């Protein structure tokens, strides 16, 4: 399970292997995690909000509904999601509706600030290929006047290719959920993938590890085994992202040290 | 780990927890990696053609720094490794 170190193509023949790519990139991902932002921001993709056009079944909005488009995927493989922004309670913009089509009745999910969408499977197309990928979005920020909109998406993994034998991949996806192979993190100010703050970082780690536990239990109960390896990268992500600010010797203040030691404890 | 052990292990199962490295604090302005890098540079073992201010980097930043391999004898990688340039 998440075989330690870069190990594709696999070398085992009598066994099952799930993943085996590095912690900062994966040869099976469509892209890594990404942050969209309505303002210029380091390591984010800029999105422009405008008045809605051609949307159907727009829910009641107390301010003029707005829209934008998320261009997902890589240079070769692309997909689009339409985004509708509304003011549902007359207290400023507060909801983001995610949909493949410009029809709110067919939306995938409706997000409030801090909430994750359900996992979705989208077709990514380009260069004569069509590949299914799994992803979820989180609404990081939406200001009342919609000046600030930030949306994060988790690494988009192909639905297959990251297991040996190849056909095993669909079993954990169907039985325990989509695979999240890596999370965005920050090391000394440098961002790997995307960065939307420590809460999102820990939520991503939590999903990743719960998935590992669920998938391990599922596969180890279904198939015979003599040796089981499970690799968790959380301590290293934590080391790179948090430890310098948690260690009293290097933290800027006692307050910072306390706050980041709390995050260390949460990761473990 | 607890969930996996509870679900799959019994009294005959050997459970081994291992790590490929540990964690140390950075005491002072420089990480141990940067300190070793500084020693290599000052003694002429490591020569960069170009290296912007990178900060707390523990691994070589291949896309941001350019090493002059014709003059470099050794590089630092993480807190514990010094790699020798056998071709240099």
Interface residues (C-beta under 8 A of the other chain):
Chain A: X4 X187 X188 X189 X190 X213 X216 X217 X220 X221 X228 X230 X232 X235 X236 X239 X243 X244 X247 X249 X250
Chain B: X1 X3 X4 X7 X8 X19 X20 X21 X23 X25 X26 X27 X55 X56 X57
